[in-house]
């Protein structure tokens, strides 16, 4: 197959591993920088160009779209889709998962476990909002934050009110969540491909830190999942419409709670913690899914 990997940097670990895995399985691969692309949108022959060249027709595309370029990246991906290229994760699913508030609303509608979450836009509503989530301590999150940036643990009610009012004063969109103390500064990253969790790791925050992101110095170790945790992760990915996803869970006294569903999960931490060739499993899934799509399209002719 002719495969495009949408990534800003061909040297990133995840991009490099996916490229290696695809080439090892006999595919031709090209890394495409979405921000270097521009589009010709018309009813006869739509096309995508990059640096003065019209890109060829690809059989499949693996999107690795960073949060900061979601709008333009999904627009380019949508153009690939409209030209008949199979996308590992569809543009609409990526956009859905990137909207943190919308994704939590969709998950709650499917009765998937979540931390109690509040959302408001007026400082006068803050006292009632804090009452709704159980008071302090609580976690305050910027809706646009990534990799643990813009996430604050407020240990007292007074601190929570001050932080929320400060964010609101800056016109920032935030949500407030209950603090799951029993998680002990750890979460579980479940790597979902299709209808299976193919790898999982426990991420533990540094002492004195509650954010377990590896970018913030957290450590990753192999973890054994319960059947309920596996089912929750798969259901969360399916609710977002994602074929490949990193689902972050907290272990609580009420069972597994979903923190986030990531549409472009990194491969480095999970591969090193589990010794599983995740990149190869992604490419194998891509082969089967693209072939099914191709077969369906031929059958419609």
C-alpha positions, -999 to 999 in steps of 0.1 A, spaced: 0 0 0 9 37 -4 7 51 31 9 87 43 18 95 79 6 129 89 32 143 113 50 176 118 84 158 124 96 126 107 121 122 136 96 119 164 97 84 180 61 75 172 64 87 135 97 69 130 84 36 145 52 37 124 73 43 93 97 15 101 68 -9 108 50 -1 76 82 -4 55 90 -37 72 56 -50 60 63 -40 24 45 -7 22 56 26 7 55 54 32 57 91 31 56 115 60 33 145 53 35 178 73 -1 190 75 9 226 79 29 224 47 -1 212 28 -27 233 9 -58 222 -8 -77 226 -41 -113 220 -33 -136 216 -64 -163 193 -77 -142 177 -104 -107 170 -92 -99 180 -56 -63 177 -47 -37 182 -19 -4 200 -26 27 203 -5 57 226 -13 47 231 -49 39 194 -56 5 177 -60 5 147 -37 -2 113 -52 -33 92 -43 -26 73 -11 -43 41 -1 -43 50 36 -33 78 60 -21 75 96 -29 109 113 -5 121 140 -21 155 145 -9 175 175 -34 194 196 -21 228 186 -28 221 149 -61 203 153 -82 227 131 -59 227 101 -47 192 105 -82 177 105 -91 199 75 -62 183 55 -72 149 68 -108 155 57 -96 163 22 -77 130 21 -109 112 32 -131 130 6 -106 119 -21 -111 82 -11 -81 76 12 -87 54 42 -79 71 75 -68 51 105 -87 76 127 -113 97 109 -112 135 111 -146 138 128 -135 114 156 -103 133 162 -122 166 165 -147 150 188 -120 136 212 -100 169 212 -130 188 226 -126 177 262 -160 189 274 -179 173 245 -160 141 249 -170 138 285 -206 146 277 -206 118 251 -190 94 275 -215 102 303 -244 96 279 -230 60 274 -228 55 312 -190 53 311 -174 60 345 -160 96 348 -148 119 376 -177 142 386 -171 173 364 -184 208 366 -185 235 339 -196 272 342 -187 306 328 -195 330 356 -176 336 389 -210 339 407 -216 302 399 -183 290 414 -196 282 449 -225 261 436 -202 245 411 -177 234 438 -207 220 459 -217 199 429 -184 182 426 -179 176 463 -158 207 472 -121 206 477 -96 192 470 -105 194 433 -87 195 399 -90 225 376 -82 219 339 -79 242 310 -99 228 281 -71 235 257 -43 221 279 -22 190 269 5 168 285 -5 180 320 -1 217 312 -29 238 325 -40 213 352 -40 225 388 -48 207 421 -66 230 445 -63 216 480 -87 240 497 -120 256 487 -105 290 490 -76 281 467 -101 265 442 -122 297 441 -91 318 436 -77 297 407 -111 294 390 -117 331 392 -82 339 379 -88 316 349 -122 331 342 -107 366 344 -84 355 316 -114 343 296 -100 308 297 -124 278 293 -120 255 323 -136 225 338 -135 214 375 -133 178 385 -134 158 417 -100 147 430 -97 109 431 -74 106 461 -73 68 461 -56 68 427 -25 79 446 -11 101 418 -13 72 393 -33 66 361 -34 38 336 -29 43 298 -47 17 278 -37 15 242 -68 4 222 -67 -8 186 -100 -18 172 -120 -37 198 -90 -47 220 -66 -32 245 -33 -44 231 -11 -29 258 -14 -10 291 9 8 315 6 24 349 20 59 350 31 71 385 36 108 393 68 120 410 66 125 448 48 157 455 33 158 421 -3 146 412 1 147 374 14 114 361 22 124 325 56 111 314 63 146 300 61 158 337 86 132 350 62 103 357 74 67 355 57 39 335 55 3 344 36 -28 331 1 -32 346 -25 -60 346 -59 -48 338 -92 -60 352 -119 -71 327 -139 -40 337 -110 -17 329 -105 -34 295 -142 -30 286 -143 6 298 -113 15 276 -127 -1 245 -161 14 251 -146 49 255 -126 46 223 -157 34 204 -178 62 218 -153 87 203 -153 67 170 -116 61 172 -99 29 159 -67 37 177 -67 55 210 -49 60 243 -75 58 270 -64 72 304 -81 56 334 -81 63 371 -87 34 396 -113 46 420 -135 30 447 -163 33 422 -144 14 395 -125 27 365 -130 63 356 -120 78 322 -99 109 323 -92 114 286 -93 97 253 -63 105 231 -65 102 193 -27 104 188 -13 84 217 25 83 219 43 50 213 75 55 231 63 51 267 40 22 260 65 2 239 93 6 264 71 -2 294 55 -33 278 80 -45 252 51 -48 228 56 -38 192 26 -14 191 36 2 158 35 -32 140 0 -39 155 -12 -6 142 1 -13 107 -15 -48 107 -49 -32 118 -45 -6 90 -39 -33 64 -71 -52 73 -93 -21 77 -81 -5 45 -87 -37 26 -122 -40 40 -129 -4 29 -115 -11 -5 -136 -43 -9 -168 -24 1 -161 4 -24 -156 -21 -52 -188 -39 -43 -207 -6 -47 -196 -2 -83 
